Amino acid sequence: MIDRRPRQLTEEQQKALSSLARQVVVQCEFRRVSALLAAALAEVAVLRGILPICSYCKNIRHDDGYWKSVEHYIGTHSNAQLSHGICPKCLEKHFPGASAKRIATDKT
């Protein structure tokens, strides 16, 4: 059953309600700031994932402003081990005829 008669709050109840209201406002502000910080952190993560790379020589700029090879950068920033090879397209571009010689050698 619902009591529909208006009542008066005691001074202690008013203080408790006022305190609760302040806590709600603080929690709402914490939630808003937390969301802003999460968005900023996500943006920083994206920016950290971007590597400044030279469009000509493909060297990567380090935080200290110096440019190093991709191999050097990956070697100092990960546990990855690199192996080198030449893809068929680059083989034909930089060593024309080498792929034809290799095919001829492989057939013998």
NORHULIN-V12631 format. One record per helix or strand. SS is the DSSP state (@ for helix, = for strand). FROM is the first residue (numbers start at 0). TO is the last residue. Records with the same first field share a line. If there is no record, write none. Layout:
SS: FROM-TO + FROM-TO
This chain:
@: 10-47 + 69-76 + 87-93 + 97-106
=: 52-52 + 59-60 + 66-67
